[in-house]
Amino acid sequence: MPATPPGPPGTWLGGHLADFRRDRLDLFTRAARDYGDVVAIRFASRRIYLLNHPDTIESVLVHQAKSFQKHFALRLNS
């Protein structure tokens, strides 16, 4: 298994920022369709992971919550 999940190619500097600004739903939909249940995308120097399967989402948010760093907005709801 690769260290980083697969994902769409982004630009050297901005990663996927331009695609995100242009049409974020299209970016997420294409990434899920083309790369599967776990997809890596990058916003400038920040890498994020898209989880596209309900079982994986439940595992991260519920069962293994302490093992993953989440966006500050999600941490406020804990």
C-alpha positions as CSV (number, residue, x, y, z in Angstrom):
1,M,0.0,0.0,0.0
2,P,1.4,3.4,-0.9
3,A,2.3,5.9,1.9
4,T,-0.1,8.5,0.4
5,P,-3.4,7.6,-1.2
6,P,-3.7,8.3,-4.9
7,G,-5.2,11.6,-6.2
8,P,-5.6,13.8,-9.2
9,P,-2.5,15.7,-10.4
10,G,-2.4,19.3,-9.1
11,T,-0.2,22.2,-10.0
12,W,3.2,22.5,-8.4
13,L,2.5,25.5,-6.3
14,G,-1.2,25.6,-5.6
15,G,-2.1,21.9,-5.8
16,H,-5.8,21.7,-6.4
17,L,-6.7,25.3,-5.3
18,A,-7.7,26.4,-8.7
19,D,-10.0,23.4,-9.3
20,F,-11.5,23.9,-5.8
21,R,-12.3,27.6,-6.5
22,R,-13.7,26.9,-10.0
23,D,-16.0,24.0,-9.0
24,R,-15.5,22.2,-5.7
25,L,-18.3,19.7,-6.2
26,D,-16.8,18.6,-9.6
27,L,-13.4,18.3,-8.0
28,F,-14.7,16.0,-5.2
29,T,-16.9,14.0,-7.6
30,R,-14.2,13.4,-10.1
31,A,-11.7,12.5,-7.4
32,A,-14.0,9.9,-5.8
33,R,-15.0,8.5,-9.2
34,D,-11.4,8.3,-10.6
35,Y,-9.4,7.5,-7.4
36,G,-11.7,5.5,-5.1
37,D,-12.7,5.6,-1.5
38,V,-9.6,7.5,-0.1
39,V,-8.2,10.3,-2.2
40,A,-5.4,12.7,-1.4
41,I,-5.6,16.3,-2.6
42,R,-3.5,19.3,-1.9
43,F,-4.3,23.0,-1.2
44,A,-0.9,24.8,-1.4
45,S,1.2,23.1,1.2
46,R,-1.7,21.4,3.1
47,R,-2.6,17.8,2.1
48,I,-6.1,16.6,2.9
49,Y,-7.8,13.3,2.4
50,L,-11.3,12.8,1.0
51,L,-13.1,9.8,2.4
52,N,-15.8,8.5,0.1
53,H,-17.1,5.4,1.8
54,P,-19.5,5.5,4.7
55,D,-17.7,2.7,6.6
56,T,-14.4,4.5,6.3
57,I,-15.9,7.8,7.4
58,E,-17.5,6.2,10.5
59,S,-14.2,4.5,11.4
60,V,-12.3,7.8,11.3
61,L,-14.9,10.0,13.0
62,V,-16.2,7.5,15.6
63,H,-14.0,4.5,16.2
64,Q,-10.5,6.0,15.7
65,A,-11.2,9.7,16.3
66,K,-8.2,10.2,18.6
67,S,-5.8,8.9,15.9
68,F,-6.7,11.6,13.3
69,Q,-6.3,15.3,13.3
70,K,-9.5,17.0,12.0
71,H,-10.2,20.5,10.8
72,F,-10.7,22.9,13.6
73,A,-14.4,23.3,12.8
74,L,-15.0,19.6,13.4
75,R,-13.0,19.8,16.6
76,L,-15.3,22.6,17.9
77,N,-18.3,20.2,17.6
78,S,-16.6,17.5,19.8
